[in-house]
Amino acid sequence: MEVIEPKGHGQHAGMWVFPDASVMTEDVGEKTKAMPRPFTTALAVTGIFFVLGIVGFIARAVDDGFDDIAPWGYYMAIFSMVFMVTSGAPLVSLAFRFTKSHWRRPLSRVAELFSIVSILNLLMFIPLMFLLPDIANPEGVVEGELAVRKTIWFEGPIGAPHAWDLVGVLFLTITSMTILWISAKPDMAECRDTATGFRRWLYNFLAGNWYGTKRQWNAQKAGLALLGAFYFMILVFMHFVISSDYAQSLIPGWKDSIFPVIYTITSLQMSLGAILVVLFIMRRWGGYEGYIGKSTFWSASKVLLGVTLLWVYHLFAFFITFWYGRVEIEQNVIKYLITDTYAIIFLLNLIFSFALPFAVLLWNPVRRTAWGPALAGVLVLFGGLMFNIRIFVGSANAAPGSNLYRPFMEHIPAPVYPDVWDVFMVVGGLGAVIFLYLAATKLMPLISIWEMKEGTLYQKWGKFLRGEYLILGKPE
Amino acid sequence: MQEGKPLNSKQVNRELLVSILNSPKWFFGALSVLGFIVLVAMSTAGFMINQGFGVTGLNRPVMWGFFITNFVFWIGISHAGVMLSAILRLSKAEWRRPATRAAEILTVFSLMTAMTMPLIHTGRPWRTVYWIYTMPFVPFDYARGIWPNIRSPLVWDPSAVYTYLTSSILFVMVALIPDFAVLRDRTTGISHRIYGMLAMGWQGNARQWKLQIIAGVLLSALILPVFVSVHSIVSWDFGMAVSVKSWHSTIFAPYFVVGAVHSGVSAVALVLIILRYIYGWQNYIRHEHIDALARLLIVVATGWFYFFVMEVLFGFYGREADEIAVRNFQFMVSPWNIWMMIFVGITYFVPVAIWLSRSMRRNLWIMSLACILVNIGMWLERFLIIVPGLARKQLLTFDWYTYRPSSVEWIIIIGTFALVSMLMLTIARVVPLIPLYDIKEGEILRTEIKIGRVTVPAVFRED
């Protein structure tokens, strides 16, 4: 598809694209079907990584079993990384749709498609459920130890935390997939007429009886709003649960009310970063240049800049409160996670989650490109990986044995480096995400056709005084 | 989102300068009443300084009460200015236009009022000079080698607040220049000369507009870190105190900032509704603007509620006896538990329930009520953080006590509300509380798109 570039406005040219609505369905359908060689190669390579991850997991299970959480620190870290990216992405889409931003249109489906990858969350969480130590001290009441360790479940409802955590992850996955389904329904209905074979059956099945009546559009809008609100609540809750159960409660003495917030912000930062990377790849190599204007990168990068600043602000709020008080319990947590044991990982985390993306995104000329925000996206993803390694490897190994039931961490443990199975699992986890996402792009259109078509109605190019400018419709 | 009919430049000037060029009959009456209340409050503060803190309800261990609560409250209100003006300007939200000026000016006055509170609270205000200066003409410190403790949040606090005040004044003044020029051209005599001086030679040429826009954007971006730092540092007045268990929480900084935005934006919405009513600015402050503010408030309030839940939950998480004692006092002991329920209800559940309904968002009476409730609730929030924490600060129960504010404190607190109202009313006589040029720009950029049989409001965008 050709890009119709506005003329006469040097720096603004190419910021907005105006795709032709009449050929959009066919064009996107063709792109969805196409299997170019680089795509199949990427699929094969990530598939191999995926298999390596499974090998690493089996080897770890055979070597160490599921009795002790300590050897599974890197597995926890990669689970959390996958969880953060895939759970945050649908929220990014929902938030920008809620604010009615026109520039969001090309990224809506890109973000929602991560819902399919969220199946991995569920699969990866099942072993973790068995690894989480009991809340009650198995030794009973022992001097110098707590009978019940500190968790958000306190004395706990029946099945806490294990079963409830699983139910939460399950709900989150189902909700995000339902959102994807409802959002994609109009596109499925459009595409079913041109698709063939399995895709035709799938689109027909997913579209159901969608005919695009006014009632159906209203129902879709209401459904997305309601599910969006529900998803937001359950997402925030699950971030709170995972960050507390699998991190904070495993480090004795770590009582940090801001950590769930930091976790959620990191998740949003990483998912936005991942979305920008996907958008860049689509635009550069996927043939979607006619659909994705630079305005999408420009606007999303400003949000990423804001989230990056929020991240460092919350981190500082945590650090200063713990550092200033000079309380031994808090000092030990800082030494363990920030200044001593995992100091290098923390430094990498800080550089890649804040310093470098901030330096990149600070410059408007860089934000106005497609590569600048995508580069920042890669940086924050790496920073996020460091964050997860620091927190979850640290948590899994903070209190070996019954030390977990002590009121605080008396000795600061040494860092734990990955062995070959850990490397396999980390690489495998990342490979699995990319593999599943790539596969998903061949099942569903990567562009939300109905939203793009709606956008063509509201975005015009018009004459104003002596120049031509963009006109944006504001329906409500 | 553009309701109402298009406005031309002359009409904008005529209608928005009505508060300056014509004095309504009620104006001096209202000003006198507010001035009287302020005078009574000032006399009461003088009485308190003369008599000592014995005339207040402050005691050991509750040494922070109404004054510090009120200080945090007014600092919170000041966050509306930047929230609305800078963030919405950077995000190019069209509906910001009528709200920015009032928000910025409210910021300045609430900051000034806030800073009177710690001064009054010291009991000996003249001695606050020791917080900052050690100079030969301040003999006490100089002689004894006592220096300001820069590690104390009480030194960070004034530094941050005064930086915010300075930058807010600069922010307002830069935005006011084109409007001062309009006033310069429509006044005579001494007013003409003063407005001429303030307009700084503004002619409205392309270069001046460009500079003004760049200055506005730069100041918007630069003021944001100051805005965040101010309430963070105020929160650290509490958070750094390890001896008060319920205060020593890592979430305090963002919790305070979000709370401040919540109360501040609600206050601005209320001010806008009042301005619309008293000056007849229906063409400018329209239902759509209040509606947009209310929708923004749903998000802010929900964010605030999330932080509140985290703060309380992690209070219980540690299960430490001294913290549980505070929480027990907050949630189980009457009347504190009743206040707690009222506070949560009127800060979150009632207003958000109102804002979820489009018709209620557009009912100005109900919106006013919701905004007032939020601000009462946010005042209570600070009170319920400060007093129970101190009341149960000590380890031994015979050192536990409670707090009951005296009439002296009530009068001074009421006086601060009168002071801000009086200052707002006075400034409305001097500068337009709705920016003329911003409204005119909005009108120029306003257009429509025809889609089928429907005409959709639209705007021209440069990028």
Interface residues (C-beta under 8 A of the other chain):
Chain A: Q11 H12 M15 K150 T151 I152 F154 V236 F240 K255 D256 S257 I258 F259 P260 V261 S295 W298 K302 Y313 H314 A317 F318 I320 T321 F322 Y324 G325 R326 V327 L457 Y458 K460 G462 F464 Y469 L470 I471 L472 G473 K474 P475 E476
Chain B: M1 Q2 L90 E94 V228 S232 W236 G239 M240 V242 H248 S249 T250 I251 F252 A253 P254 Y306 F307 M310 E311 L313 F314 G315 F316 Y317 G318 R319 T447 I449 I451 V456 P457 A458 V459 F460 R461 E462 D463
